[in-house]
Amino acid sequence: MKFSIYRYDPDRDAKPYMQDYELPEAQIQPGMMLLDALLLLKADDETLSFRRSCQEGVCGSDGMNINGRNGLACVTPLASLNKPVEIRPLPGLPVIRDLVVDMEQFYQQYRNAKPYLINDDPCPEVERLQTPEQRDQLDGLYECILCACCSTACPSFWWNPDKFLGPAALLQAWRFLADSRDQATEERLNNLEGPFRLFRCHTIMNCVEVCPKNLNPTRAIGRIKELMVKRSL
Amino acid sequence: MTMEKRSFDTLIVGAGGGGLRAALQLSQADARVAVVSKVFPTRSHTVAAQGGVNAALANVSPDNWHWHMFDTVKGSDYLGDQDAIEYMCRAAPRAVYELEHFGVPFSRLDSGKIYQRAFGGQSRNFGGEQAVRTCAAADRTGHAILHSLYQQNIRARTHFFDEYFAVDLVQNQQGYFLGAVAMDIASGEPILIEAKTTILATGGVGQLFRTNTNALVNTGDGMAMALRAGIPLQDMEFFQFHPTGIAGKGMLITEGARGEGGYLLNGDGERFMERYAPNARDLASRDVVSRAIATEVREGRGVGPNGDHVLLKLDHLGSDIVKKRLPGIRDMVMTFLHIDPAETPIPVYPTAHYTMGGIPTNRHGQVVVPVQQGAEEPVPGLYAVGECACVSVHGANRLGGNSLLDILVFGRAAANHVIRHLKEQRYHQPLPEDASEPAMQRLARWNREGKGESIAGLRIALAKTMEEHCGVFRNQDVLREGQEKVLALRERLAEAYIDDHSQVFNTARIEAMELENLVDTALATVSSALAREESRGAHSRIDFPERDDQHWLKHSLFSLEDLKMDYKPVRIKPLTVESFPPKKRTY
């Protein structure tokens, strides 16, 4: 099976290039994921660099651009891919080496979304109550694994990664706005005011298209915009 | 060579649940705390914990901490230290309520309280009917907890060194621990992080085995650092095989699947756990269920063309329960097996899962070592929490739902002890000139040029050796051969080289150092298993099938120097209640 993989090591290479790899058919097992193939290629060429950890789609380490589409290597079946498989780093972020990108801008925007519960009441000695229906509001939001597949598929984030929070961070913004225990609605909405932080979203919906956890950041952004409108009336 | 040096009150190595819980407590107390992690914090393996965290909240059925304590002592096959177990079980409800206050999105009951489900080895009234004690956020409890703890640390402005690999601990002549040398993975630059106290929270070492539920990063880095610093590892022979990994692949299917009413079937379609554990059946302790599955397969009652697994049946629960309570494993099974567990049973087999042993600590998280035949004493400046530590609350077999509890309770306890310590110790100890020399040599060793075996090949050879020689069932010959093979692999690794000498994000160098850590922890595991001539909890010796309290009711201590085995007594006396004396263990 043939692969074409983006290579760049600033310690050695003047500029990036695509390298061809071939994985012998004998090594390919039914049901194999792309990450399994990359690990086999790396066993042969240890200089090939990428992040990986859990191998089951929960840690969010191995986001990459696979045949032009962002996804997690560990949950992308080899059989589903056109050959040769072209693999590049997540687009729009600075490349550190090979498939490893510098995620700092992405994490900065996550932190900018105030991704933590704010409730300044005295803590009760037991749990705060929440009905199952209130808790259901968090489904589809809290499961985000911060893989950055969505934000790095978003043209608005490519253009303004320093000003637009991007789909992943905005999904978390809504996760806390939607939480019946959180008290900082005003503070959170104020934090999202202005032409860029929230409103750069033009509902292109690439984020929804690529999310490996089937989450819907565009819908979350829509809900925040509704709250903004309601507040201004 | 000059090296960047940073200085903090406390250094935490590892950013899973244990490290982050400790960090939060310290940051909230205005201590200057640095967290070093080789992966971005939310990539830590706590994220993969599924089923939940045990606490006697009694939200669903009557419960109290004392029953939880009994179950944990019995689950440990009486090897757990009862003072630490009492402490943990008493602290559990508060630890869970704190998480809820931190924002963890627990599933909820109609009453609005935290959802709890049944899990293995849990009983009411000291061995009575099934208790319902495991607090859950669907089947993504670890993810929910890890993200919430990281989020609260953002709020508390904890200082993170993300993607820094800890190379070795730093100590002075008097044995006082003063921090660690780490390497910035992105730049390859070493950095000395000086601290008045260091907390190891580096997790377990599931990568010892070929088929495992663990992340690739679980390479026992902290345990191996402790070994190299002359600290023994405790009870390493006790490695938990989770009954339900996806057969042949290893991904974890939570015990919560059986807690929600799923059960196991053999090749004859028989609900075989009824024979092994007439009362608890599929919710017996993990060691019991894993042995039962392995026995069914060995005796020819497995499922599939090779008869090499059994089935976990969930289809009778109904699609709504599976989707609502087990959405994560449903996704995973659909992704990796292309079947819907709400319709088709899942092929499962026991899979390496959890390291019960680790760095010996007391219930304050202080690392403790025996001092010249005398009682054990704390090692100044060094703490360990979570899976890399051995408190010991899990003894010879951990109960499901007690690992998340362990990291929360002892992460917090260690931090509180550090905070008290910092009040007394205002200044850093002087740092010897050559303190970072061993770590620098370890780094430099992988800069050598030459030709040798590949790291990837050696890592596979190690994992196969451990699987074949240190699995669910063990005996002397198999273990002895395993120990020889690990020692040979250790020598081969000393002659190995890497080709990649780039300074930038050099994963080959990281994997080489991880393999050094794996080999040392493998040696601890197989050596301790060879020495223990009884069967207890997860350690099953075919040649010594009975538990032997007269000779073996004691903790193992393995030291790297001369592969020495030592032993220390189990702490049978709890803090305030009566001790639970060893009894025959049935479920």
HADDOCK unambig.tbl for C-alpha pairs under 7 A between the chains (distance, minus, plus):
assign (segid A and resid 11 and name CA) (segid B and resid 502 and name CA) 6.05 0.50 0.50
assign (segid A and resid 11 and name CA) (segid B and resid 503 and name CA) 6.80 0.50 0.50
assign (segid A and resid 11 and name CA) (segid B and resid 504 and name CA) 6.56 0.50 0.50
assign (segid A and resid 31 and name CA) (segid B and resid 336 and name CA) 6.99 0.50 0.50
assign (segid A and resid 43 and name CA) (segid B and resid 456 and name CA) 5.44 0.50 0.50
assign (segid A and resid 46 and name CA) (segid B and resid 500 and name CA) 6.78 0.50 0.50
assign (segid A and resid 46 and name CA) (segid B and resid 508 and name CA) 5.70 0.50 0.50
assign (segid A and resid 47 and name CA) (segid B and resid 500 and name CA) 5.54 0.50 0.50
assign (segid A and resid 47 and name CA) (segid B and resid 508 and name CA) 6.67 0.50 0.50
assign (segid A and resid 49 and name CA) (segid B and resid 507 and name CA) 6.28 0.50 0.50
assign (segid A and resid 53 and name CA) (segid B and resid 215 and name CA) 5.09 0.50 0.50
assign (segid A and resid 53 and name CA) (segid B and resid 216 and name CA) 4.86 0.50 0.50
assign (segid A and resid 53 and name CA) (segid B and resid 217 and name CA) 5.77 0.50 0.50
assign (segid A and resid 54 and name CA) (segid B and resid 214 and name CA) 6.86 0.50 0.50
assign (segid A and resid 54 and name CA) (segid B and resid 215 and name CA) 4.03 0.50 0.50
assign (segid A and resid 54 and name CA) (segid B and resid 216 and name CA) 6.20 0.50 0.50
assign (segid A and resid 55 and name CA) (segid B and resid 215 and name CA) 6.75 0.50 0.50
assign (segid A and resid 58 and name CA) (segid B and resid 47 and name CA) 6.78 0.50 0.50
assign (segid A and resid 58 and name CA) (segid B and resid 48 and name CA) 6.35 0.50 0.50
assign (segid A and resid 59 and name CA) (segid B and resid 42 and name CA) 6.71 0.50 0.50
assign (segid A and resid 59 and name CA) (segid B and resid 43 and name CA) 4.46 0.50 0.50
assign (segid A and resid 59 and name CA) (segid B and resid 47 and name CA) 6.41 0.50 0.50
assign (segid A and resid 60 and name CA) (segid B and resid 43 and name CA) 6.52 0.50 0.50
assign (segid A and resid 61 and name CA) (segid B and resid 43 and name CA) 6.57 0.50 0.50
assign (segid A and resid 75 and name CA) (segid B and resid 335 and name CA) 6.85 0.50 0.50
assign (segid A and resid 97 and name CA) (segid B and resid 504 and name CA) 6.95 0.50 0.50
assign (segid A and resid 97 and name CA) (segid B and resid 505 and name CA) 6.62 0.50 0.50
assign (segid A and resid 115 and name CA) (segid B and resid 151 and name CA) 5.97 0.50 0.50
assign (segid A and resid 116 and name CA) (segid B and resid 151 and name CA) 5.15 0.50 0.50
assign (segid A and resid 116 and name CA) (segid B and resid 152 and name CA) 5.97 0.50 0.50
assign (segid A and resid 117 and name CA) (segid B and resid 102 and name CA) 6.47 0.50 0.50
assign (segid A and resid 117 and name CA) (segid B and resid 103 and name CA) 5.24 0.50 0.50
assign (segid A and resid 123 and name CA) (segid B and resid 101 and name CA) 6.98 0.50 0.50
assign (segid A and resid 126 and name CA) (segid B and resid 97 and name CA) 5.67 0.50 0.50
assign (segid A and resid 127 and name CA) (segid B and resid 97 and name CA) 5.17 0.50 0.50
assign (segid A and resid 127 and name CA) (segid B and resid 100 and name CA) 6.08 0.50 0.50
assign (segid A and resid 127 and name CA) (segid B and resid 113 and name CA) 6.79 0.50 0.50
assign (segid A and resid 129 and name CA) (segid B and resid 112 and name CA) 4.70 0.50 0.50
assign (segid A and resid 129 and name CA) (segid B and resid 113 and name CA) 5.57 0.50 0.50
assign (segid A and resid 130 and name CA) (segid B and resid 108 and name CA) 6.87 0.50 0.50
assign (segid A and resid 130 and name CA) (segid B and resid 112 and name CA) 4.58 0.50 0.50
assign (segid A and resid 130 and name CA) (segid B and resid 113 and name CA) 6.83 0.50 0.50
assign (segid A and resid 131 and name CA) (segid B and resid 108 and name CA) 6.48 0.50 0.50
assign (segid A and resid 131 and name CA) (segid B and resid 110 and name CA) 6.29 0.50 0.50
assign (segid A and resid 131 and name CA) (segid B and resid 112 and name CA) 4.46 0.50 0.50
assign (segid A and resid 132 and name CA) (segid B and resid 108 and name CA) 5.19 0.50 0.50
assign (segid A and resid 132 and name CA) (segid B and resid 109 and name CA) 6.35 0.50 0.50
assign (segid A and resid 132 and name CA) (segid B and resid 110 and name CA) 6.19 0.50 0.50
assign (segid A and resid 132 and name CA) (segid B and resid 112 and name CA) 6.63 0.50 0.50
assign (segid A and resid 135 and name CA) (segid B and resid 107 and name CA) 6.82 0.50 0.50
assign (segid A and resid 135 and name CA) (segid B and resid 108 and name CA) 6.91 0.50 0.50
